[in-house]
Amino acid sequence: MFRRVFWFGAGAAAGVWATTKVNRKLRALTPESLAARAAGQAVAAGHRMREFALDVRAGMAQREGELNDALGLTAADGTAAPVPAAPDRPGLPGKGPRRELGTTHPYDRNEDH
């Protein structure tokens, strides 16, 4: 008699455990749960990318200081000496003369023929 009660209890406990496990898995696979998990992972990836960008910026600033020291571009008080601005060059895109709409240039390849 006690054996039957034991096995009945063990079967009931296994059934409750399996039902709970399946219900948790089903809840984890709902669209809302998947969306929340994806959003959390995207936020975490954004934080990792931001930390990486900050590390890169810090390394760039350090290397720039090293190069300025090596090239003698630092002032006597330790600050960076001002670098002269590059002159405007008319050959750069957007700096040259503008053409009126509808006019063609001998090198235009958008020809109708």
Backbone as CSV, one residue per row, in Angstrom:
resi,resn,N_x,N_y,N_z,CA_x,CA_y,CA_z,C_x,C_y,C_z
1,MET,0.807,-1.189,0.000,0.000,0.000,0.000,0.862,1.270,0.000
2,PHE,1.915,1.263,0.840,2.767,2.439,0.888,3.512,2.641,-0.431
3,ARG,3.819,1.558,-1.104,4.496,1.667,-2.396,3.616,2.401,-3.399
4,ARG,2.359,2.056,-3.400,1.442,2.710,-4.340,1.303,4.193,-4.030
5,VAL,1.233,4.561,-2.781,1.144,5.972,-2.386,2.418,6.708,-2.792
6,PHE,3.569,6.072,-2.581,4.842,6.682,-2.958,4.884,6.943,-4.463
7,TRP,4.561,5.938,-5.261,4.634,6.118,-6.709,3.566,7.084,-7.213
8,PHE,2.421,7.108,-6.574,1.405,8.085,-6.948,1.918,9.506,-6.676
9,GLY,2.531,9.717,-5.526,3.093,11.034,-5.173,4.234,11.417,-6.101
10,ALA,5.100,10.453,-6.422,6.218,10.736,-7.318,5.703,11.104,-8.702
11,GLY,4.665,10.412,-9.181,4.094,10.733,-10.496,3.430,12.091,-10.512
12,ALA,2.727,12.421,-9.425,2.076,13.737,-9.341,3.122,14.845,-9.306
13,ALA,4.190,14.654,-8.552,5.254,15.659,-8.471,5.932,15.832,-9.826
14,ALA,6.181,14.716,-10.530,6.798,14.804,-11.852,5.871,15.513,-12.826
15,GLY,4.583,15.268,-12.733,3.618,15.950,-13.606,3.569,17.440,-13.349
16,VAL,3.551,17.833,-12.072,3.553,19.256,-11.718,4.838,19.916,-12.213
17,TRP,5.974,19.254,-12.009,7.268,19.803,-12.444,7.290,19.973,-13.963
18,ALA,6.851,18.961,-14.703,6.866,19.031,-16.163,5.911,20.109,-16.673
19,THR,4.731,20.209,-16.065,3.762,21.228,-16.477,4.314,22.630,-16.235
20,THR,4.939,22.837,-15.099,5.532,24.136,-14.786,6.638,24.483,-15.772
21,LYS,7.470,23.491,-16.068,8.580,23.710,-16.996,8.063,24.078,-18.393
22,VAL,7.056,23.367,-18.867,6.491,23.640,-20.191,5.825,25.006,-20.227
23,ASN,5.095,25.359,-19.184,4.430,26.674,-19.152,5.442,27.812,-19.143
24,ARG,6.535,27.652,-18.416,7.584,28.691,-18.412,8.184,28.856,-19.801
25,LYS,8.439,27.739,-20.481,9.028,27.798,-21.824,8.056,28.455,-22.805
26,LEU,6.776,28.111,-22.695,5.779,28.725,-23.577,5.665,30.226,-23.338
27,ARG,5.728,30.649,-22.074,5.691,32.081,-21.770,6.923,32.793,-22.313
28,ALA,8.078,32.108,-22.282,9.310,32.719,-22.773,9.311,32.853,-24.299
29,LEU,8.475,32.068,-24.976,8.453,32.101,-26.436,7.304,32.922,-27.005
30,THR,6.596,33.686,-26.173,5.545,34.558,-26.697,6.186,35.723,-27.426
31,PRO,5.486,36.323,-28.386,6.066,37.452,-29.129,6.485,38.610,-28.231
32,GLU,5.701,38.894,-27.195,6.054,40.003,-26.299,7.363,39.721,-25.570
33,SER,7.508,38.480,-25.110,8.722,38.109,-24.393,9.941,38.143,-25.311
34,LEU,9.763,37.637,-26.532,10.877,37.662,-27.488,11.253,39.093,-27.843
35,ALA,10.254,39.962,-28.006,10.533,41.367,-28.327,11.259,42.056,-27.178
36,ALA,10.835,41.780,-25.956,11.492,42.391,-24.798,12.936,41.910,-24.680
37,ARG,13.159,40.621,-24.935,14.526,40.090,-24.865,15.406,40.700,-25.964
38,ALA,14.849,40.835,-27.172,15.608,41.432,-28.276,15.928,42.896,-27.982
39,ALA,14.958,43.612,-27.413,15.201,45.014,-27.067,16.288,45.129,-26.012
40,GLY,16.255,44.257,-25.029,17.297,44.275,-23.991,18.672,43.990,-24.561
41,GLN,18.742,43.034,-25.480,20.028,42.723,-26.100,20.511,43.871,-26.984
42,ALA,19.578,44.565,-27.657,19.964,45.709,-28.483,20.505,46.845,-27.615
43,VAL,19.874,47.074,-26.490,20.353,48.116,-25.570,21.746,47.752,-25.051
44,ALA,21.932,46.487,-24.698,23.241,46.050,-24.205,24.304,46.200,-25.294
45,ALA,23.952,45.871,-26.535,24.902,46.029,-27.633,25.234,47.504,-27.840
46,GLY,24.244,48.369,-27.699,24.486,49.809,-27.816,25.443,50.306,-26.742
47,HIS,25.280,49.808,-25.524,26.196,50.204,-24.444,27.617,49.720,-24.724
48,ARG,27.727,48.476,-25.237,29.067,47.970,-25.563,29.703,48.789,-26.683
49,MET,28.911,49.181,-27.687,29.447,49.991,-28.782,29.876,51.370,-28.277
50,ARG,29.098,51.949,-27.362,29.449,53.260,-26.813,30.757,53.177,-26.015
51,GLU,30.890,52.123,-25.213,32.130,51.937,-24.459,33.319,51.766,-25.401
52,PHE,33.121,51.025,-26.482,34.188,50.845,-27.465,34.560,52.180,-28.099
53,ALA,33.557,52.983,-28.461,33.830,54.288,-29.071,34.585,55.193,-28.103
54,LEU,34.209,55.153,-26.830,34.920,55.975,-25.839,36.370,55.505,-25.682
55,ASP,36.587,54.195,-25.701,37.954,53.672,-25.626,38.767,54.106,-26.844
56,VAL,38.140,54.053,-28.022,38.841,54.469,-29.238,39.194,55.954,-29.166
57,ARG,38.250,56.778,-28.720,38.517,58.218,-28.601,39.653,58.494,-27.621
58,ALA,39.652,57.778,-26.503,40.722,57.982,-25.519,42.072,57.571,-26.116
59,GLY,42.093,56.451,-26.836,43.332,56.023,-27.485,43.784,57.005,-28.548
60,MET,42.815,57.563,-29.291,43.164,58.548,-30.322,43.770,59.796,-29.682
61,ALA,43.162,60.259,-28.588,43.684,61.459,-27.916,45.087,61.204,-27.367
62,GLN,45.286,60.014,-26.797,46.608,59.674,-26.274,47.632,59.637,-27.401
63,ARG,47.279,58.975,-28.509,48.218,58.865,-29.638,48.479,60.230,-30.261
64,GLU,47.445,61.078,-30.325,47.634,62.421,-30.873,48.620,63.207,-30.011
65,GLY,48.507,63.054,-28.689,49.460,63.722,-27.803,50.877,63.213,-28.012
66,GLU,51.007,61.893,-28.181,52.336,61.322,-28.437,52.917,61.843,-29.745
67,LEU,52.094,61.904,-30.774,52.581,62.396,-32.066,52.925,63.876,-32.006
68,ASN,52.105,64.649,-31.302,52.405,66.072,-31.156,53.732,66.268,-30.429
69,ASP,53.974,65.467,-29.394,55.249,65.570,-28.682,56.406,65.171,-29.594
70,ALA,56.225,64.082,-30.352,57.300,63.599,-31.215,57.600,64.578,-32.336
71,LEU,56.586,65.286,-32.824,56.787,66.221,-33.930,57.077,67.638,-33.455
72,GLY,57.088,67.836,-32.151,57.387,69.159,-31.611,56.252,70.140,-31.802
73,LEU,55.041,69.671,-31.812,53.892,70.550,-32.007,53.254,70.984,-30.698
74,THR,53.893,70.675,-29.582,53.368,71.102,-28.300,54.080,72.376,-27.876
75,ALA,53.321,73.255,-27.237,53.889,74.508,-26.750,54.705,74.218,-25.495
76,ALA,55.406,75.217,-24.997,56.266,75.048,-23.830,55.462,74.709,-22.574
77,ASP,54.212,75.190,-22.490,53.412,74.927,-21.295,52.686,73.590,-21.362
78,GLY,52.901,72.794,-22.407,52.314,71.470,-22.498,51.018,71.414,-23.284
79,THR,50.523,72.573,-23.707,49.295,72.564,-24.508,49.653,72.431,-25.980
80,ALA,48.724,72.005,-26.753,48.957,71.824,-28.187,49.055,73.190,-28.863
81,ALA,50.056,73.326,-29.702,50.228,74.566,-30.451,49.139,74.648,-31.515
82,PRO,48.666,75.857,-31.811,47.618,75.974,-32.821,48.144,75.557,-34.198
83,VAL,47.331,74.806,-34.898,47.692,74.355,-36.238,47.044,75.299,-37.229
84,PRO,47.797,75.820,-38.200,47.196,76.749,-39.156,46.143,76.040,-40.000
85,ALA,45.087,76.771,-40.327,44.007,76.204,-41.123,44.456,76.065,-42.568
86,ALA,43.951,75.039,-43.222,44.279,74.824,-44.630,43.539,75.854,-45.476
87,PRO,44.198,76.404,-46.501,43.511,77.387,-47.343,42.435,76.710,-48.185
88,ASP,41.405,77.491,-48.543,40.360,76.958,-49.411,40.939,76.669,-50.777
89,ARG,40.631,75.480,-51.285,41.099,75.121,-52.613,39.893,75.037,-53.525
90,PRO,39.892,75.788,-54.625,38.719,75.786,-55.490,38.512,74.470,-56.229
91,GLY,39.480,73.575,-56.228,39.335,72.328,-56.959,38.517,71.286,-56.224
92,LEU,38.184,71.530,-54.958,37.419,70.565,-54.191,35.939,70.609,-54.587
93,PRO,35.239,69.496,-54.473,33.817,69.500,-54.811,33.048,70.482,-53.953
94,GLY,32.157,71.198,-54.589,31.352,72.178,-53.868,32.023,73.529,-53.750
95,LYS,33.289,73.649,-54.106,34.013,74.912,-53.993,34.178,75.602,-55.348
96,GLY,33.987,74.879,-56.416,34.202,75.445,-57.753,32.996,76.221,-58.246
97,PRO,33.100,76.773,-59.460,31.971,77.539,-60.010,30.795,76.611,-60.299
98,ARG,29.598,77.148,-60.141,28.401,76.351,-60.381,27.942,76.525,-61.813
99,ARG,27.409,75.436,-62.365,26.831,75.509,-63.700,25.333,75.645,-63.574
100,GLU,24.736,76.297,-64.518,23.286,76.431,-64.536,22.664,75.102,-64.918
101,LEU,21.464,74.857,-64.462,20.765,73.630,-64.810,20.479,73.613,-66.308
102,GLY,20.603,72.465,-66.895,20.310,72.315,-68.314,21.524,72.505,-69.202
103,THR,22.599,73.045,-68.683,23.806,73.199,-69.501,24.598,71.911,-69.426
104,THR,25.325,71.617,-70.463,26.106,70.380,-70.495,27.582,70.702,-70.435
105,HIS,28.297,69.752,-70.015,29.742,69.831,-69.946,30.275,68.811,-70.929
106,PRO,31.426,69.065,-71.573,31.911,68.112,-72.562,32.177,66.717,-71.989
107,TYR,32.352,66.595,-70.677,32.628,65.294,-70.092,31.398,64.628,-69.487
108,ASP,30.204,65.238,-69.629,28.999,64.614,-69.114,28.706,63.330,-69.876
109,ARG,28.358,62.274,-69.156,28.050,61.006,-69.806,26.536,60.788,-69.884
110,ASN,25.755,61.713,-69.384,24.303,61.597,-69.430,23.766,62.242,-70.707
111,GLU,24.180,61.718,-71.821,23.778,62.285,-73.090,22.621,61.487,-73.661
112,ASP,21.708,62.167,-74.309,20.584,61.494,-74.972,20.942,61.222,-76.418
113,HIS,21.276,60.015,-76.756,21.500,59.633,-78.159,21.259,58.189,-78.382
